[in-house]
Structures are given as structure tokens and as C-alpha cells.
Amino acid sequence: MMHGLWSCPSCGRTSANRNQSHTCRPLGDLSAHFTGKDEAVRETFDGILEVVRDLGPVEVLPEKPASPSTPA
């Protein structure tokens, strides 16, 4: 967990903004997001993440977006 961030009292998820909109669902597996995708997609993601991490702390939260019929 990164320091200085707001934590949701219900699920403990952190955010840079107090009361940030989010869903209190368990996070998924990052690798699952890339299942069935071309290897270049994951390589691109990892490359971008490396550049972003050079800029400062970052936390990747692998979650499936809520569908319109699924309440967030």
C-alpha cells in the first residue's frame, strides 16, 4: 500500500482522492486481463508501466469494469 492515500473504510482500497468512486469488489488477476491477447499487448502494457513507475509510485488495480446492468 502506498502511504498518504485515502483508504476505503469498507474494503481498504486506496485512492489519491478522499471518497473516490470505486467498487468494493475483490481485485482480479492482472494476467487474466491478457489471456487470449497477442503477446505484444502485454509487452506494451509492461513497457508503459515501467515508464510510469519511473515517474513515481503507482498501483495497478486489475478489475473488470462493471457492465451497465451490474451495479458498481
Protein Blocks (a to p, Z undefined) as FASTA:
>chain_A
ZZhiacdfklopacfbghiacdfbdcddfklmmgoiafklmmmmmmmmmmmmmnoccddd
ddddddfklcZZ
